[in-house]
Amino acid sequence: LKGHTDNIKSLILNKDGNLCISGSSDFTIKVWDIGQQRCIETFSIHDDSIFTMAINEEWTKLYSGGKDRKILETDLKSFESTLIYEEKEPI
């Protein structure tokens, strides 16, 4: 899958194996359709590298953190992001 312009630091794969979310040092998060082998959404919500991600069971809320010290919650239906917390050091 081509799309990120720097190293991928975090990956999440759904149970069915047809969707993947990647977080990168290029400051973006991408949602991939594995069957179609293409990016279906890109989020530019962080100001630096994304190091870690987690998702809820329903695949509706994505949590991400990284070098910018921010923990963000992104609603995967509305694509809106909310700052949850800001750390003193990179996450």
VMD Tcl script that builds the backbone (N, CA, C; Angstrom):
set m [mol new atoms 273]
animate dup $m
set s [atomselect $m all]
$s set {name element resname resid chain x y z} {
  {N N LEU 1 A 0.844 -1.178 0.000}
  {CA C LEU 1 A 0.000 0.000 0.000}
  {C C LEU 1 A 0.890 1.242 0.000}
  {N N LYS 2 A 0.677 2.087 -0.954}
  {CA C LYS 2 A 1.470 3.298 -1.074}
  {C C LYS 2 A 0.650 4.496 -0.640}
  {N N GLY 3 A 1.308 5.416 0.061}
  {CA C GLY 3 A 0.593 6.608 0.470}
  {C C GLY 3 A 1.338 7.434 1.495}
  {N N HIS 4 A 1.925 6.787 2.486}
  {CA C HIS 4 A 2.696 7.530 3.478}
  {C C HIS 4 A 4.029 7.950 2.867}
  {N N THR 5 A 4.538 9.086 3.338}
  {CA C THR 5 A 5.809 9.589 2.821}
  {C C THR 5 A 6.951 9.403 3.812}
  {N N ASP 6 A 6.666 8.712 4.952}
  {CA C ASP 6 A 7.688 8.436 5.959}
  {C C ASP 6 A 7.320 7.126 6.646}
  {N N ASN 7 A 8.113 6.721 7.634}
  {CA C ASN 7 A 7.918 5.440 8.326}
  {C C ASN 7 A 6.547 5.329 8.981}
  {N N ILE 8 A 5.977 4.125 8.920}
  {CA C ILE 8 A 4.746 3.807 9.638}
  {C C ILE 8 A 5.147 3.336 11.024}
  {N N LYS 9 A 4.562 3.952 12.048}
  {CA C LYS 9 A 4.908 3.653 13.440}
  {C C LYS 9 A 3.854 2.819 14.148}
  {N N SER 10 A 2.626 2.804 13.634}
  {CA C SER 10 A 1.541 2.096 14.308}
  {C C SER 10 A 0.541 1.581 13.280}
  {N N LEU 11 A 0.040 0.351 13.516}
  {CA C LEU 11 A -0.957 -0.263 12.625}
  {C C LEU 11 A -2.082 -0.890 13.444}
  {N N ILE 12 A -3.292 -0.781 12.934}
  {CA C ILE 12 A -4.440 -1.480 13.509}
  {C C ILE 12 A -5.139 -2.194 12.359}
  {N N LEU 13 A -5.442 -3.463 12.547}
  {CA C LEU 13 A -6.146 -4.264 11.544}
  {C C LEU 13 A -7.453 -4.735 12.153}
  {N N ASN 14 A -8.573 -4.595 11.421}
  {CA C ASN 14 A -9.849 -5.044 11.972}
  {C C ASN 14 A -9.953 -6.571 11.968}
  {N N LYS 15 A -10.960 -7.089 12.664}
  {CA C LYS 15 A -11.119 -8.545 12.821}
  {C C LYS 15 A -11.295 -9.271 11.501}
  {N N ASP 16 A -11.969 -8.631 10.533}
  {CA C ASP 16 A -12.212 -9.254 9.238}
  {C C ASP 16 A -11.006 -9.186 8.306}
  {N N GLY 17 A -10.035 -8.364 8.663}
  {CA C GLY 17 A -8.837 -8.228 7.848}
  {C C GLY 17 A -9.044 -7.419 6.582}
  {N N ASN 18 A -10.151 -6.656 6.502}
  {CA C ASN 18 A -10.403 -5.882 5.286}
  {C C ASN 18 A -10.142 -4.386 5.447}
  {N N LEU 19 A -9.936 -3.929 6.691}
  {CA C LEU 19 A -9.603 -2.530 6.955}
  {C C LEU 19 A -8.356 -2.438 7.815}
  {N N CYS 20 A -7.552 -1.434 7.547}
  {CA C CYS 20 A -6.328 -1.203 8.295}
  {C C CYS 20 A -6.199 0.298 8.521}
  {N N ILE 21 A -5.679 0.679 9.695}
  {CA C ILE 21 A -5.392 2.080 9.988}
  {C C ILE 21 A -3.903 2.170 10.299}
  {N N SER 22 A -3.230 3.143 9.673}
  {CA C SER 22 A -1.795 3.313 9.875}
  {C C SER 22 A -1.494 4.723 10.358}
  {N N GLY 23 A -0.543 4.811 11.287}
  {CA C GLY 23 A -0.055 6.099 11.786}
  {C C GLY 23 A 1.408 6.228 11.439}
  {N N SER 24 A 1.826 7.415 10.992}
  {CA C SER 24 A 3.152 7.556 10.402}
  {C C SER 24 A 3.946 8.751 10.940}
  {N N SER 25 A 5.232 8.718 10.664}
  {CA C SER 25 A 6.119 9.844 10.950}
  {C C SER 25 A 5.860 11.018 10.012}
  {N N ASP 26 A 5.019 10.825 8.994}
  {CA C ASP 26 A 4.666 11.935 8.090}
  {C C ASP 26 A 3.518 12.781 8.648}
  {N N PHE 27 A 3.164 12.532 9.929}
  {CA C PHE 27 A 2.140 13.273 10.690}
  {C C PHE 27 A 0.713 12.907 10.275}
  {N N THR 28 A 0.518 11.845 9.483}
  {CA C THR 28 A -0.829 11.485 9.040}
  {C C THR 28 A -1.249 10.107 9.538}
  {N N ILE 29 A -2.561 9.937 9.590}
  {CA C ILE 29 A -3.203 8.655 9.866}
  {C C ILE 29 A -4.015 8.330 8.624}
  {N N LYS 30 A -3.881 7.096 8.143}
  {CA C LYS 30 A -4.614 6.691 6.944}
  {C C LYS 30 A -5.457 5.448 7.230}
  {N N VAL 31 A -6.656 5.436 6.653}
  {CA C VAL 31 A -7.547 4.277 6.712}
  {C C VAL 31 A -7.482 3.612 5.343}
  {N N TRP 32 A -7.222 2.297 5.358}
  {CA C TRP 32 A -7.008 1.550 4.120}
  {C C TRP 32 A -8.080 0.487 3.915}
  {N N ASP 33 A -8.543 0.350 2.692}
  {CA C ASP 33 A -9.371 -0.770 2.281}
  {C C ASP 33 A -8.407 -1.805 1.713}
  {N N ILE 34 A -8.204 -2.897 2.445}
  {CA C ILE 34 A -7.204 -3.901 2.050}
  {C C ILE 34 A -7.601 -4.595 0.749}
  {N N GLY 35 A -8.882 -4.921 0.587}
  {CA C GLY 35 A -9.332 -5.594 -0.635}
  {C C GLY 35 A -9.109 -4.761 -1.887}
  {N N GLN 36 A -9.390 -3.461 -1.778}
  {CA C GLN 36 A -9.202 -2.563 -2.916}
  {C C GLN 36 A -7.779 -2.024 -2.997}
  {N N GLN 37 A -6.987 -2.283 -1.957}
  {CA C GLN 37 A -5.598 -1.839 -1.868}
  {C C GLN 37 A -5.467 -0.334 -2.111}
  {N N ARG 38 A -6.317 0.424 -1.371}
  {CA C ARG 38 A -6.257 1.878 -1.522}
  {C C ARG 38 A -6.611 2.576 -0.219}
  {N N CYS 39 A -6.130 3.796 -0.093}
  {CA C CYS 39 A -6.434 4.636 1.057}
  {C C CYS 39 A -7.835 5.214 0.871}
  {N N ILE 40 A -8.677 5.094 1.899}
  {CA C ILE 40 A -10.031 5.634 1.792}
  {C C ILE 40 A -10.230 6.895 2.635}
  {N N GLU 41 A -9.282 7.206 3.508}
  {CA C GLU 41 A -9.364 8.429 4.309}
  {C C GLU 41 A -7.987 8.762 4.865}
  {N N THR 42 A -7.669 10.043 4.930}
  {CA C THR 42 A -6.424 10.520 5.524}
  {C C THR 42 A -6.750 11.601 6.536}
  {N N PHE 43 A -6.148 11.488 7.716}
  {CA C PHE 43 A -6.311 12.484 8.770}
  {C C PHE 43 A -4.966 13.169 9.000}
  {N N SER 44 A -4.968 14.481 8.962}
  {CA C SER 44 A -3.777 15.273 9.294}
  {C C SER 44 A -4.105 16.052 10.557}
  {N N ILE 45 A -4.141 15.339 11.678}
  {CA C ILE 45 A -4.612 15.933 12.928}
  {C C ILE 45 A -3.495 16.147 13.944}
  {N N HIS 46 A -2.338 15.552 13.706}
  {CA C HIS 46 A -1.197 15.707 14.615}
  {C C HIS 46 A -0.177 16.663 14.011}
  {N N ASP 47 A 0.620 17.262 14.890}
  {CA C ASP 47 A 1.648 18.213 14.469}
  {C C ASP 47 A 3.030 17.586 14.383}
  {N N ASP 48 A 3.111 16.274 14.597}
  {CA C ASP 48 A 4.384 15.561 14.535}
  {C C ASP 48 A 4.084 14.069 14.360}
  {N N SER 49 A 5.097 13.225 14.453}
  {CA C SER 49 A 4.963 11.783 14.240}
  {C C SER 49 A 3.906 11.154 15.146}
  {N N ILE 50 A 3.138 10.227 14.587}
  {CA C ILE 50 A 2.177 9.447 15.360}
  {C C ILE 50 A 2.879 8.166 15.784}
  {N N PHE 51 A 2.900 7.924 17.104}
  {CA C PHE 51 A 3.594 6.752 17.634}
  {C C PHE 51 A 2.656 5.617 18.029}
  {N N THR 52 A 1.443 5.939 18.456}
  {CA C THR 52 A 0.562 4.904 18.981}
  {C C THR 52 A -0.893 5.189 18.645}
  {N N MET 53 A -1.667 4.112 18.486}
  {CA C MET 53 A -3.096 4.238 18.205}
  {C C MET 53 A -3.843 3.103 18.895}
  {N N ALA 54 A -5.115 3.362 19.188}
  {CA C ALA 54 A -6.024 2.348 19.717}
  {C C ALA 54 A -7.403 2.656 19.147}
  {N N ILE 55 A -8.256 1.642 19.121}
  {CA C ILE 55 A -9.594 1.826 18.574}
  {C C ILE 55 A -10.600 1.106 19.456}
  {N N ASN 56 A -11.826 1.633 19.511}
  {CA C ASN 56 A -12.843 0.945 20.304}
  {C C ASN 56 A -13.364 -0.279 19.550}
  {N N GLU 57 A -14.079 -1.120 20.252}
  {CA C GLU 57 A -14.582 -2.394 19.704}
  {C C GLU 57 A -15.457 -2.199 18.458}
  {N N GLU 58 A -16.233 -1.130 18.431}
  {CA C GLU 58 A -17.169 -0.882 17.324}
  {C C GLU 58 A -16.508 -0.229 16.101}
  {N N TRP 59 A -15.245 0.134 16.213}
  {CA C TRP 59 A -14.509 0.820 15.149}
  {C C TRP 59 A -15.179 2.154 14.805}
  {N N THR 60 A -15.564 2.896 15.842}
  {CA C THR 60 A -16.148 4.220 15.631}
  {C C THR 60 A -15.274 5.329 16.206}
  {N N LYS 61 A -14.400 5.003 17.168}
  {CA C LYS 61 A -13.534 5.990 17.814}
  {C C LYS 61 A -12.077 5.535 17.741}
  {N N LEU 62 A -11.240 6.406 17.193}
  {CA C LEU 62 A -9.812 6.143 17.095}
  {C C LEU 62 A -9.082 7.070 18.061}
  {N N TYR 63 A -8.168 6.507 18.827}
  {CA C TYR 63 A -7.350 7.268 19.767}
  {C C TYR 63 A -5.910 7.229 19.275}
  {N N SER 64 A -5.272 8.399 19.218}
  {CA C SER 64 A -3.913 8.460 18.692}
  {C C SER 64 A -3.057 9.389 19.548}
  {N N GLY 65 A -1.762 9.059 19.586}
  {CA C GLY 65 A -0.810 9.874 20.338}
  {C C GLY 65 A 0.536 9.847 19.660}
  {N N GLY 66 A 1.354 10.853 19.946}
  {CA C GLY 66 A 2.651 10.870 19.298}
  {C C GLY 66 A 3.610 11.891 19.847}
  {N N LYS 67 A 4.524 12.262 18.996}
  {CA C LYS 67 A 5.622 13.141 19.376}
  {C C LYS 67 A 5.138 14.553 19.731}
  {N N ASP 68 A 3.979 14.950 19.225}
  {CA C ASP 68 A 3.435 16.273 19.539}
  {C C ASP 68 A 2.819 16.346 20.939}
  {N N ARG 69 A 2.858 15.207 21.674}
  {CA C ARG 69 A 2.405 15.095 23.066}
  {C C ARG 69 A 0.888 15.091 23.215}
  {N N LYS 70 A 0.151 15.052 22.111}
  {CA C LYS 70 A -1.306 15.105 22.161}
  {C C LYS 70 A -1.921 13.716 22.078}
  {N N ILE 71 A -2.996 13.514 22.842}
  {CA C ILE 71 A -3.839 12.338 22.704}
  {C C ILE 71 A -5.148 12.839 22.107}
  {N N LEU 72 A -5.469 12.339 20.925}
  {CA C LEU 72 A -6.660 12.776 20.209}
  {C C LEU 72 A -7.646 11.636 20.048}
  {N N GLU 73 A -8.927 11.967 20.097}
  {CA C GLU 73 A -9.996 11.022 19.787}
  {C C GLU 73 A -10.611 11.475 18.473}
  {N N THR 74 A -10.660 10.578 17.498}
  {CA C THR 74 A -11.246 10.881 16.195}
  {C C THR 74 A -12.466 10.014 15.980}
  {N N ASP 75 A -13.588 10.655 15.697}
  {CA C ASP 75 A -14.832 9.956 15.386}
  {C C ASP 75 A -14.744 9.501 13.938}
  {N N LEU 76 A -14.782 8.204 13.693}
  {CA C LEU 76 A -14.611 7.670 12.341}
  {C C LEU 76 A -15.862 7.768 11.485}
  {N N LYS 77 A -16.944 8.301 12.038}
  {CA C LYS 77 A -18.157 8.552 11.239}
  {C C LYS 77 A -18.214 10.006 10.784}
  {N N SER 78 A -17.919 10.925 11.698}
  {CA C SER 78 A -17.970 12.353 11.357}
  {C C SER 78 A -16.597 12.894 10.955}
  {N N PHE 79 A -15.528 12.132 11.248}
  {CA C PHE 79 A -14.138 12.515 10.974}
  {C C PHE 79 A -13.711 13.753 11.761}
  {N N GLU 80 A -14.356 14.003 12.887}
  {CA C GLU 80 A -13.980 15.111 13.756}
  {C C GLU 80 A -13.058 14.602 14.853}
  {N N SER 81 A -12.049 15.407 15.182}
  {CA C SER 81 A -11.083 15.046 16.209}
  {C C SER 81 A -11.193 15.986 17.403}
  {N N THR 82 A -10.980 15.406 18.599}
  {CA C THR 82 A -11.047 16.152 19.841}
  {C C THR 82 A -9.780 15.883 20.638}
  {N N LEU 83 A -9.192 16.943 21.183}
  {CA C LEU 83 A -8.040 16.790 22.049}
  {C C LEU 83 A -8.516 16.244 23.382}
  {N N ILE 84 A -7.994 15.069 23.770}
  {CA C ILE 84 A -8.364 14.426 25.031}
  {C C ILE 84 A -7.434 14.883 26.146}
  {N N TYR 85 A -6.136 14.941 25.818}
  {CA C TYR 85 A -5.136 15.261 26.838}
  {C C TYR 85 A -3.846 15.670 26.151}
  {N N GLU 86 A -3.062 16.503 26.813}
  {CA C GLU 86 A -1.739 16.843 26.309}
  {C C GLU 86 A -0.705 16.531 27.366}
  {N N GLU 87 A 0.228 15.649 27.028}
  {CA C GLU 87 A 1.281 15.205 27.940}
  {C C GLU 87 A 2.433 16.218 27.981}
  {N N LYS 88 A 3.343 16.024 28.919}
  {CA C LYS 88 A 4.535 16.875 29.017}
  {C C LYS 88 A 5.662 16.362 28.130}
  {N N GLU 89 A 5.593 15.068 27.787}
  {CA C GLU 89 A 6.611 14.418 26.958}
  {C C GLU 89 A 5.920 13.701 25.790}
  {N N PRO 90 A 6.652 13.366 24.705}
  {CA C PRO 90 A 6.047 12.603 23.613}
  {C C PRO 90 A 5.427 11.291 24.101}
  {N N ILE 91 A 4.383 10.875 23.434}
  {CA C ILE 91 A 3.638 9.669 23.832}
  {C C ILE 91 A 4.139 8.479 23.034}
}
mol reanalyze $m
mol bondsrecalc $m
mol representation Tube
mol addrep $m
